[in-house]
Amino acid sequence: MAPNPNMSIRGKWKFRSQSWKHSPLLRALQFLFLAVLLYVALADHMLTETYDIEPNTYSKVTIYAKERILNEAATERAREKAATEVEPVYTFVSTDYNQLIERVFNKLESINPDPNYTNAEKAEIYRIFFQNEFETHVQGLLSKYEREGFAEQLLGEMKKQLESQRYRIPEEAYFLLPRLSPEDIQEMEPVVKSVVGRLMAESSANAQPLRDKVAELVNASSLGKNNVREMVKEIARYTIMPNRFYDELRFQEAIEEARNAVQPIYIEPEQPIVKENQLITPEIYHILESQGMLKEKANYGPQTGLAFLVALIVFLIYLFIRRSDLPLRQNNALLLMFVLIFTLNLLVLQLISYGRHLEFPYIGFLAPVAMGSMLIAILLDDRLAFLASVVFAIASSVLFSGEQNPLLFDFRYGFVALVVCFVSIFAVRKASQRSGVLRAGITVSLFSALSIVAMLLLGNETGVREVLYALSFAAASGIVTAILVIGLLPFFEVAFGILSPLRLVELSNPNHPLLRKLLTETPGTYHHSVMVGNLAEAAAEAIGANGLLCRVGSFYHDIGKTKRPSYFIENQGSMENPHDSIDPMLSAAIIVAHAKDGAEMLREHKMPRQICDIAEQHHGTTLLKYFYHKQLKLKEAHPDGDAEVREEDFRYPGPKAQTKEAAIVGIADCVEAAVRSLRNPTIEQIDSMVDKIIKDRLEDNQFNECDLTMKELDKVGKALKETLLGIFHSRIEYPELPNKQRPGQPASANDAAERGERLAEGT
């Protein structure tokens, strides 16, 4: 369908911007995209791509890992490197040098004063003593640490090092020792202990550097005699031994710890196993072989099978939508929203599936699979949400199928996904506020946990760790689902102009600034709007229209009256009607303006387009009959006036109702005002009045631009009558005399309807 050549530029642009919504080609492309999306999402988990390659050749393509792969060769190289970097391990031991020093000086104190020995004999005694005492001391140390559990290797190393670093006292020292007096010996002992204590406080595997420092420390002491200082030096050097020994066993343990500390090296998903033009080493070839990525010739059976599976799923979705009465059957914008929700849900599932090889068991239960079902149920339709839930369950059973599972589908994840999706649809249907979505998420968590417990018990998987992980993921899944739905709802509502029930309920809150303004400034109009909302909702639900939209739209449909409240009769109370003293043309202009003023006020407050349309269209292009006839009477009284009375000047500028909801609100607006004009309405009066109002609007072509049928108008009328009877049941009087007119009442339904139209206009 091409635009009219005579159409304005703005009209052509609007035509083209709207024509895509009904394009069969775009509809087909969206279903094709859905099929491709499903194929790509499932292929990554159902198909293993294989390659014709040989070792020691260059790869023609870059091959990526589809799952986490342990690189055994690289891990072993890293461990060997870590082992070579381990420093030798030494063990510090106490050599009990104070005991050795005390035994030496005890010997000196017992031998030197003894007159039975000559100095030569004393020198020989000391020569034998120092040699034997060292060996005895070493043997005592070894025995002590053997009892403490030192390893044989370490004890052997200690013996070896102590023997190899043994200090040899010079021969002349043996002849100087007997010449020491008892006073010299007493003065020497504390100095030796002090010097050796300071030096042995350091951990050292080599005693020689410590012995080299002895002379400096002794010379700095208070000893005065040279021979005394020399003997102190020799005894100190004799006592100093290595106290840090190489521990082979602990060294090997450190090497093993270093090797074990090296984390296994993995090739992560989407990382290249081999890059293009890279040499395929035996190591790389082994990895490809272990992953089943080698082939001798192509096999397209799995690809064909997956294509058939995806085609069947998309075809079923197409048939369901085509045979349904859903708006997206002909509206590509709504179909695009469905495809977008579908895409987002699969993307989220795909992201969670990347964690299925982590150390957390059953991480697939964390996936917020019910997010798509809840969004479709809220924004589109429950029935479509159930169909989508089945597809999401199939996708979950594929995406979270574990490596140990030989089947393509893991029924555990599929079953749990199906349960939570169905439960979420039922739960969210009762949600009238955003907090209701959160409650639905908690319900999802509960049923997810119950279904998971059933699956674990059936599989005899009762490990505490596995059960805790599964239940924790189930609890988190429902909460995450609710958070995502609450976060995404405003995006879809704004981007696609969708008024969800949650948004409508929020707008119906009496504390909304505009409704507060309506209540405080025009209480009569507020009460009228509430009554119109009751009537419009009942009428809309009778024909399958959006009853909640009609109710909320009714609340705001007369918001424009707040600009000039005193010019509308329901707000005048006992005050004088200002229309009695002004020109009918001016009165008509004031009354007509409230529809346009209301729409502008609503747009300024960023209200949804549907609410603005109802405010602007609820009067359509109806005629202000009262002021029109009043102007005609003035013209008759002053026939010489220049101004011609035109009917167009007393009509609302429109547009006419473009939707069923706008038309229903307009009818309910007039009906409510007409009934309000009756003091004690009878059943017959209500029936006649409703029929008259609908008939007048139909004859005035007010429904020409919306898709209300005659059958639906009949249902609307019946619903309005039933609702009015319920409202005025206690006040309806059944007439005893059909032809007798009650005082204070219009003479006929026509009079009531005309008066109702005036009241609906506010006059």
C-alpha positions in Angstrom: 0.0 0.0 0.0 1.5 3.3 -1.1 0.9 6.7 0.5 -1.4 9.2 -1.1 0.6 11.5 -3.5 -1.3 14.5 -2.2 -0.5 13.7 1.4 1.6 16.2 3.3 5.2 15.6 4.2 4.3 15.0 7.8 1.5 12.7 6.8 3.8 10.7 4.5 6.4 10.4 7.3 3.7 9.2 9.7 2.4 6.7 7.1 5.9 5.3 6.5 6.7 5.2 10.2 3.5 3.2 10.8 3.5 1.0 7.7 6.4 -1.2 8.9 4.2 -2.4 11.8 2.1 -4.3 9.3 4.7 -5.4 6.8 4.6 -9.2 6.0 8.3 -9.1 5.0 9.4 -7.7 8.3 7.2 -10.2 10.1 8.9 -13.0 8.2 12.3 -11.6 8.9 11.5 -11.5 12.7 10.6 -15.2 12.7 13.7 -16.0 10.7 15.8 -14.1 13.2 14.1 -16.1 16.0 15.1 -19.3 14.2 18.7 -18.2 13.7 18.9 -17.1 17.4 17.7 -20.5 18.6 20.0 -22.3 16.3 23.1 -20.3 17.4 22.2 -20.6 21.1 21.7 -24.4 21.0 24.4 -25.2 18.4 27.1 -24.1 20.8 26.1 -26.9 23.2 24.6 -29.5 20.9 27.2 -29.5 18.1 30.9 -30.1 18.2 32.8 -28.6 15.3 35.5 -30.8 13.9 38.5 -30.1 11.7 40.7 -31.9 9.2 44.2 -31.2 10.5 47.5 -33.1 11.0 50.2 -32.7 13.6 53.3 -30.6 12.7 51.3 -28.6 10.1 50.1 -25.0 10.2 46.5 -24.4 11.1 44.4 -22.6 8.5 41.9 -21.3 11.0 41.8 -20.2 14.6 40.1 -22.9 16.7 38.4 -21.8 19.9 37.6 -23.8 23.0 33.9 -24.3 23.5 34.4 -25.4 27.1 37.0 -25.3 29.8 40.0 -27.5 28.8 42.8 -28.6 31.1 46.1 -27.9 29.4 48.2 -30.7 31.0 51.5 -30.0 29.2 51.4 -26.2 30.1 50.4 -27.1 33.7 53.3 -29.5 34.0 55.8 -26.9 32.6 54.6 -24.3 35.1 55.0 -26.8 38.0 58.5 -27.6 36.9 59.4 -24.0 36.8 58.0 -23.4 40.2 60.0 -26.4 41.5 63.3 -25.0 40.1 62.6 -21.6 41.8 62.4 -23.2 45.3 65.3 -22.1 47.5 67.2 -24.8 49.5 65.6 -25.3 52.9 67.8 -25.1 56.1 66.9 -26.1 59.6 68.2 -24.1 62.6 69.3 -26.1 65.6 70.8 -25.2 69.0 74.3 -26.5 69.5 74.2 -26.2 73.3 77.5 -24.2 73.3 77.1 -23.0 76.9 77.3 -26.6 78.2 80.4 -27.2 76.1 82.0 -24.0 77.5 81.2 -24.9 81.0 82.8 -28.4 80.6 85.9 -26.8 79.1 86.4 -24.4 82.0 85.6 -27.1 84.6 88.4 -29.1 83.1 90.7 -26.1 83.2 89.8 -25.4 86.8 90.4 -29.1 87.8 93.7 -29.6 86.0 95.7 -26.4 86.1 95.9 -26.2 90.0 96.8 -29.9 90.3 100.6 -30.1 91.2 100.7 -33.8 90.4 100.9 -33.0 86.7 103.7 -31.2 84.8 102.9 -28.6 82.2 103.8 -31.1 79.5 101.4 -33.7 80.9 98.7 -31.1 81.3 99.2 -30.1 77.6 98.8 -33.7 76.6 95.7 -34.0 78.7 94.1 -30.9 77.1 95.0 -32.2 73.6 93.1 -35.4 74.2 90.3 -33.7 76.1 89.4 -31.1 73.4 89.4 -33.8 70.8 87.3 -36.3 72.7 85.0 -33.6 74.2 84.1 -32.3 70.7 83.2 -35.8 69.5 81.2 -36.4 72.7 79.4 -33.1 72.3 78.5 -33.8 68.7 77.2 -37.3 69.6 75.1 -35.8 72.3 73.6 -33.3 70.0 72.8 -36.0 67.4 71.2 -38.2 70.1 69.1 -35.3 71.4 67.7 -34.4 68.0 67.1 -38.0 67.1 64.9 -38.3 70.1 63.1 -35.1 69.0 62.3 -36.8 65.7 64.7 -35.3 63.3 65.0 -37.2 60.0 67.9 -39.5 59.5 68.9 -37.4 56.4 69.1 -34.2 58.5 71.1 -36.0 61.3 73.6 -37.2 58.8 73.9 -33.7 57.3 74.5 -32.3 60.8 77.2 -34.9 61.6 78.8 -34.3 58.3 78.9 -30.5 58.6 79.9 -30.5 62.3 82.8 -32.8 61.5 83.9 -31.0 58.4 83.8 -27.6 60.1 85.5 -28.8 63.3 88.0 -26.2 64.7 91.5 -27.4 65.2 93.1 -25.7 68.2 96.8 -24.7 67.4 99.4 -26.9 69.1 101.0 -24.0 71.0 97.7 -23.3 72.7 97.9 -26.6 74.6 101.1 -25.4 76.2 99.6 -22.0 77.1 96.5 -23.4 78.7 98.4 -24.9 81.8 99.9 -21.5 82.5 96.5 -19.9 83.2 95.9 -19.1 86.9 92.6 -19.8 88.6 91.9 -16.0 88.5 92.5 -15.9 84.7 90.2 -18.9 84.2 87.4 -17.3 86.2 87.9 -14.0 84.2 87.8 -15.9 80.9 84.6 -17.9 81.2 82.0 -15.1 81.1 83.9 -13.4 78.2 83.8 -16.7 76.2 80.1 -17.1 76.9 79.4 -13.5 75.9 81.4 -13.7 72.6 80.0 -17.1 71.6 76.5 -16.1 72.6 76.6 -13.0 70.4 78.0 -14.8 67.4 75.8 -18.0 67.7 72.7 -15.9 67.9 72.9 -15.7 64.1 71.8 -18.6 62.0 74.7 -19.7 59.9 75.5 -22.8 57.9 79.2 -21.9 57.8 81.1 -21.4 61.1 84.2 -19.8 59.6 82.7 -16.2 59.2 81.6 -16.3 62.8 85.1 -17.5 64.0 86.6 -14.6 62.0 84.7 -12.1 64.2 86.0 -13.6 67.5 89.2 -11.6 67.6 87.5 -8.3 67.2 85.0 -9.0 70.0 87.6 -10.4 72.4 90.0 -7.5 71.9 87.1 -5.1 72.7 86.6 -7.0 76.0 88.0 -6.0 79.5 90.7 -8.7 79.4 94.1 -7.3 80.0 96.6 -10.1 79.5 97.6 -11.1 76.0 97.9 -14.8 76.8 94.4 -14.7 78.4 92.9 -13.0 75.3 94.6 -15.6 73.1 93.2 -18.5 75.0 89.7 -16.9 75.0 89.8 -16.6 71.3 90.9 -20.3 70.8 88.2 -21.6 73.2 85.5 -19.4 71.5 86.5 -20.6 68.0 86.5 -24.2 69.3 83.0 -23.7 70.7 81.5 -22.0 67.6 79.8 -24.5 65.3 77.4 -24.3 62.3 73.8 -24.1 63.5 71.9 -24.2 60.2 71.8 -27.4 58.2 70.5 -28.2 54.7 67.2 -30.2 55.1 66.7 -32.4 52.0 63.4 -33.8 53.2 61.9 -30.3 53.8 63.4 -29.1 50.6 61.6 -31.9 48.7 58.4 -31.1 50.6 58.8 -27.4 49.6 59.2 -28.4 46.0 56.1 -30.5 46.2 54.2 -27.7 47.8 55.4 -25.3 45.1 54.3 -27.7 42.4 50.9 -28.2 44.1 50.5 -24.4 44.6 50.6 -24.0 40.8 47.0 -23.7 39.6 46.0 -25.9 36.7 46.2 -24.0 33.5 43.0 -24.1 31.5 42.0 -23.0 28.1 38.9 -21.0 28.9 35.8 -21.0 26.7 36.2 -18.7 23.7 40.0 -18.7 24.0 42.0 -20.1 21.1 43.4 -23.6 21.3 45.4 -22.9 18.1 45.6 -19.6 16.1 45.6 -19.2 12.4 49.0 -20.0 10.9 50.2 -21.5 14.2 52.2 -24.8 14.1 50.1 -27.7 15.4 52.4 -29.3 17.9 51.8 -32.8 19.3 50.6 -31.1 22.5 48.0 -29.0 20.6 47.0 -32.1 18.5 46.5 -34.1 21.7 44.2 -31.4 23.1 42.1 -31.3 19.9 41.9 -35.1 19.9 40.8 -35.2 23.5 38.0 -32.7 22.7 36.7 -34.6 19.7 37.6 -31.9 17.3 39.3 -34.0 14.7 37.6 -35.7 11.8 38.5 -37.5 8.6 35.4 -36.2 6.7 32.5 -33.9 7.3 29.3 -35.1 9.0 26.4 -32.7 8.7 23.8 -35.0 10.4 23.8 -33.2 13.8 23.5 -29.8 12.1 20.6 -30.9 10.0 18.9 -32.4 13.1 19.3 -29.1 15.0 17.9 -27.2 12.0 14.8 -29.4 12.0 14.3 -29.0 15.7 14.6 -25.2 15.6 12.3 -25.0 12.5 9.6 -27.0 14.4 9.8 -24.8 17.4 9.6 -21.5 15.5 6.8 -23.0 13.3 4.7 -23.8 16.3 5.2 -20.3 17.7 4.1 -18.9 14.3 1.0 -21.1 14.1 0.0 -20.1 17.7 0.4 -16.4 17.0 -1.4 -16.6 13.6 -4.4 -18.6 15.0 -4.7 -16.3 18.1 -6.5 -13.0 18.5 -3.5 -11.3 20.0 -2.5 -7.8 18.8 1.0 -9.0 17.8 -0.6 -11.2 15.1 -0.8 -8.1 12.9 1.5 -5.6 14.8 5.2 -6.0 14.0 6.1 -3.7 16.9 4.6 -6.1 19.5 6.2 -9.1 17.7 9.5 -7.3 17.9 9.1 -6.9 21.6 8.3 -10.6 21.9 11.5 -11.4 19.9 13.5 -9.0 22.0 12.3 -10.6 25.3 13.0 -14.0 23.8 16.5 -12.9 22.9 17.3 -11.4 26.3 16.1 -14.5 28.1 18.3 -16.7 25.9 21.3 -14.4 26.4 20.9 -14.6 30.2 20.7 -18.4 30.0 23.7 -18.5 27.8 25.7 -16.3 30.2 24.8 -18.6 33.2 25.7 -21.7 31.1 29.3 -20.5 30.8 29.6 -21.2 34.5 28.5 -24.8 34.4 32.1 -26.1 34.4 33.0 -24.2 37.5 33.4 -25.9 40.9 29.9 -24.9 41.9 27.5 -27.9 41.2 24.1 -27.2 39.7 24.9 -23.6 38.9 22.3 -23.9 36.1 19.6 -23.5 38.7 20.7 -20.0 39.2 19.5 -19.0 35.8 16.5 -16.5 35.9 14.7 -18.5 33.2 11.3 -17.2 34.3 12.2 -13.7 33.4 11.0 -14.0 29.8 7.8 -15.7 30.8 6.9 -13.0 33.3 7.7 -10.2 30.9 5.6 -11.8 28.1 2.7 -12.4 30.6 2.7 -8.8 31.8 3.3 -7.0 28.5 1.7 -9.3 26.0 -0.4 -12.4 26.9 -0.6 -15.3 29.3 -1.2 -17.9 26.6 1.9 -16.8 24.7 3.9 -16.8 27.9 3.0 -20.5 28.4 4.2 -21.4 24.9 7.4 -19.4 25.4 7.9 -21.2 28.7 8.0 -24.6 27.0 10.7 -23.3 24.6 12.7 -21.8 27.5 12.5 -25.2 29.3 13.9 -27.0 26.2 16.7 -24.4 25.9 17.6 -24.8 29.6 17.8 -28.6 29.3 20.3 -28.2 26.4 22.3 -25.2 27.8 22.9 -26.8 31.2 23.4 -30.3 30.1 26.6 -31.5 31.9 29.6 -33.3 30.4 28.8 -36.4 32.3 25.3 -36.5 30.8 25.4 -38.6 27.6 22.0 -37.2 26.4 21.6 -33.9 24.6 18.9 -32.8 27.0 19.2 -32.7 30.8 15.6 -33.3 31.9 16.4 -32.0 35.5 17.0 -28.4 34.3 14.2 -28.6 31.8 11.7 -29.8 34.4 12.7 -27.1 36.9 12.6 -24.4 34.2 9.1 -25.5 33.1 7.8 -25.4 36.7 9.2 -22.0 37.6 8.1 -20.5 34.3 4.5 -21.7 34.7 4.4 -20.7 38.4 5.8 -17.2 37.5 2.9 -16.7 35.0 0.3 -17.6 37.6 2.0 -15.6 40.3 2.5 -12.4 38.2 -1.2 -12.4 37.0 -2.1 -11.3 40.6 0.6 -8.7 40.7 -1.0 -5.2 40.7 2.2 -3.4 41.9 5.9 -3.6 41.4 6.1 -5.2 44.8 3.8 -7.9 43.5 6.6 -8.9 41.0 8.9 -9.3 43.9 6.4 -11.6 45.7 6.1 -13.5 42.4 9.9 -13.9 42.4 9.8 -15.3 46.0 7.1 -17.7 44.8 9.3 -18.8 42.0 12.2 -19.4 44.4 9.9 -21.6 46.6 8.7 -23.8 43.7 12.1 -23.9 42.2 13.5 -25.3 45.5 10.7 -27.9 45.7 11.2 -29.1 42.2 15.0 -29.3 42.7 14.6 -31.4 45.8 12.3 -33.7 43.9 15.0 -34.1 41.2 17.8 -34.6 43.6 15.9 -37.3 45.6 15.0 -39.1 42.4 18.6 -39.1 41.4 19.7 -40.2 44.9 21.9 -37.2 45.1 21.8 -36.2 48.7 25.3 -34.8 49.3 25.0 -31.9 51.7 27.3 -29.6 49.6 25.3 -30.3 46.4 21.9 -29.9 48.1 23.0 -26.6 49.7 24.3 -25.2 46.4 21.2 -26.2 44.5 18.8 -24.7 47.0 20.9 -21.6 47.3 20.8 -21.1 43.6 17.1 -21.8 43.5 16.5 -19.1 46.1 18.7 -16.6 44.3 17.1 -17.3 41.0 13.7 -16.1 41.9 15.0 -12.9 43.5 17.2 -12.2 40.4 14.2 -12.9 38.2 12.1 -10.4 40.0 14.8 -7.7 40.0 15.4 -8.2 36.2 11.7 -8.0 35.4 11.2 -4.9 37.6 14.2 -3.3 35.9 13.3 -4.2 32.3 9.6 -3.3 32.5 10.0 0.5 32.3 12.3 0.0 29.2 9.7 -2.0 27.3 6.8 0.2 28.5 8.6 3.3 27.2 10.2 1.9 24.1 7.1 0.1 22.8 4.4 2.3 24.3 3.1 -0.5 26.4 0.9 0.2 29.4 1.3 -2.8 31.7 -1.2 -3.5 34.4 1.4 -2.6 37.0 2.0 0.8 35.4 -1.8 1.4 35.2 -2.3 0.5 38.9 0.5 2.9 39.8 -1.3 5.7 37.8 -4.6 5.0 39.6 -3.1 5.9 43.0 -5.1 8.8 44.4 -1.8 10.3 45.6 -0.7 11.0 42.0 -0.1 14.7 41.7 -2.7 15.1 38.9 -5.4 13.2 40.8 -4.7 15.2 43.9 -5.1 18.3 41.9 -8.3 17.0 40.5 -9.7 16.1 43.9 -8.7 19.4 45.7 -9.6 21.8 42.9 -12.5 20.1 41.2 -14.1 17.6 43.7 -17.2 17.2 41.6 -15.2 16.3 38.5 -13.2 13.9 40.6 -16.3 12.0 41.8 -17.7 12.0 38.3 -14.4 10.5 37.0 -14.4 7.7 39.5 -17.9 6.8 38.6 -17.1 6.9 34.9 -14.1 4.6 35.6 -16.4 2.0 37.2 -18.8 2.1 34.2 -16.0 2.1 31.6 -14.1 -0.8 33.1 -17.2 -3.0 33.2 -18.1 -2.1 29.6 -14.6 -2.8 28.4 -14.3 -6.1 30.0 -17.6 -7.2 28.4 -16.0 -7.0 25.0 -12.5 -8.1 25.8 -11.0 -4.6 25.8 -8.5 -3.3 28.4 -10.8 -2.6 31.4 -8.0 -1.3 33.6 -6.9 1.2 30.9 -10.5 2.4 30.7 -10.7 2.9 34.4 -7.4 4.8 34.7 -8.1 6.8 31.6 -11.4 7.8 33.1 -9.7 9.1 36.2 -7.7 11.5 34.0 -10.1 12.2 31.1 -11.4 15.5 32.6 -8.2 16.8 34.1 -8.4 19.8 31.7 -11.3 21.1 33.8 -8.9 22.0 36.5 -7.9 25.1 34.4 -11.4 26.6 34.7 -13.2 24.6 37.3 -16.0 27.1 38.0 -17.2 26.8 34.4 -18.3 23.2 34.9 -21.5 22.6 36.7 -20.4 19.7 38.9 -17.9 22.1 40.6 -20.2 25.1 41.0 -22.2 24.0 44.0 -24.5 26.9 45.0 -22.6 29.5 43.1 -24.1 31.2 40.0 -23.5 29.6 36.7 -21.0 31.9 34.8 -22.4 30.6 31.4 -25.6 32.4 32.1 -23.9 35.8 31.6 -21.5 35.1 28.7 -21.9 34.6 25.0 -22.7 31.0 23.9 -19.7 31.0 21.5 -17.4 31.8 24.4 -19.0 29.2 26.6 -18.5 26.6 23.9 -14.9 27.6 23.4 -14.3 27.2 27.2 -16.0 23.8 27.4 -14.4 22.5 24.2 -10.9 23.5 25.5 -11.0 21.1 28.4 -10.2 18.1 26.2 -7.2 19.7 24.6 -6.1 21.3 27.8 -6.3 17.9 29.6 -4.2 16.2 26.9 -1.5 18.9 27.1 -1.4 18.7 30.9 -1.0 14.9 30.7 1.8 15.2 28.2 3.6 17.8 30.3 3.5 15.2 33.2 4.9 12.5 30.8 1.8 10.4 31.1 1.5 7.4 28.7 0.2 8.1 25.2 -2.9 6.0 25.7 -4.1 8.1 28.7 -3.5 11.3 26.8 -5.4 9.9 23.8 -8.4 9.1 26.0 -8.5 12.6 27.4 -8.3 14.1 23.9 -10.7 11.8 22.2 -13.4 11.0 24.7 -15.7 13.7 23.2 -14.6 13.0 19.6 -16.3 15.7 17.5 -19.6 15.7 19.3 -21.8 18.8 19.2 -22.4 21.1 22.2 -26.2 21.0 21.5 -27.1 23.3 24.4 -24.9 26.2 23.4 -25.6 25.6 19.7 -29.4 25.9 20.2 -28.8 28.8 22.6 -26.9 30.6 19.9 -29.6 29.8 17.3 -32.2 31.4 19.7 -30.0 34.5 20.0 -29.8 34.6 16.2 -33.6 34.4 15.9 -33.9 37.2 18.5 -31.4 39.4 16.5 -31.8 38.4 12.9 -29.8 41.5 11.8 -26.5 40.2 13.3 -23.7 39.6 10.9 -22.4 36.3 12.5 -23.7 33.2 11.0 -24.4 30.3 13.4 -22.3 27.3 12.2 -22.6 23.9 13.7 -18.8 23.3 13.3 -18.1 26.1 15.8 -19.9 24.2 18.5 -18.3 20.8 18.0 -15.2 19.4 19.7 -12.2 19.5 17.5 -11.6 15.8 17.9 -10.0 13.6 16.9 -12.7 10.9 17.1 -12.0 7.9 19.2 -9.2 5.9 17.7 -9.5 2.9 20.1 -12.2 0.9 21.7 -11.1 2.2 25.1 -11.4 5.9 24.1 -14.9 5.3 22.7 -16.1 3.4 25.7 -14.8 6.1 28.1 -16.7 8.7 26.0 -19.9 6.7 26.2 -19.5 6.1 29.9 -18.8 9.8 30.5 -22.1 10.8 28.9 -24.1 8.0 30.5 -22.9 8.7 34.0 -23.8 12.4 33.6 -27.2 11.5 32.3 -28.0 9.1 35.1 -26.8 11.8 37.6 -29.5 14.1 36.2 -32.2 11.6 37.3 -33.4 11.8 40.8 -35.0 8.4 41.1 -34.2 6.5 37.9 -36.3 3.5 36.8 -35.0 0.5 34.9 -36.8 1.6 31.8 -35.3 5.0 32.0 -31.8 3.7 32.3 -32.2 1.3 29.4 -33.7 3.9 27.2 -31.2 6.5 28.1 -28.1 4.2 27.5 -29.6 3.1 24.1 -30.3 6.7 23.1 -26.7 7.9 24.0 -25.1 5.1 22.0 -27.4 5.5 19.1 -26.8 9.3 19.0 -23.1 8.8 18.9 -23.3 6.1 16.3 -25.5 8.3 14.1 -23.0 11.1 14.6 -20.3 8.8 13.2 -18.3 9.0 16.4 -17.2 5.4 16.1 -16.1 5.5 12.5 -12.3 5.6 13.3 -12.2 2.8 15.9 -12.9 -0.9 15.5 -16.0 -1.1 17.6 -18.6 -3.4 16.0 -22.4 -3.3 16.4 -22.2 -6.5 18.4 -19.7 -5.0 20.7 -21.7 -1.8 21.1 -24.7 -3.9 22.1 -22.5 -5.6 24.8 -21.2 -2.3 26.0 -24.8 -1.0 26.4 -25.8 -4.1 28.4 -22.7 -3.9 30.6 -23.4 -0.2 31.3 -27.0 -1.0 32.2 -26.1 -3.8 34.6 -23.5 -1.6 36.3 -25.9 1.3 36.6 -28.5 -1.0 38.1 -26.0 -2.2 40.7 -25.0 1.4 41.6 -28.6 2.8 41.8 -30.3 -0.4 43.0 -31.4 1.0 46.3 -32.8 4.1 44.7 -34.6 2.8 41.7 -38.3 3.1 41.8 -40.6 0.9 39.7 -43.3 3.1 38.2 -46.9 2.3 39.0 -48.2 4.6 36.3 -46.1 4.2 33.1 -47.5 7.4 31.6 -47.3 9.5 34.7 -44.3 11.8 34.9 -42.6 12.2 38.2 -42.0 15.7 39.4 -38.5 17.0 38.9 -37.6 14.4 36.3 -37.1 14.9 32.5 -40.2 13.9 30.6 -38.4 11.2 28.5 -35.2 9.3 28.0 -34.4 11.7 25.2 -34.6 14.6 27.6 -32.4 12.7 30.1 -29.9 11.9 27.5 -29.7 15.5 26.3 -29.4 16.7 29.9 -26.7 14.1 30.5 -24.8 15.4 27.5 -24.9 18.8 29.0 -23.7 17.6 32.4 -21.0 15.6 30.7 -19.8 18.8 29.1 -20.0 20.5 32.4 -23.0 22.8 31.7 
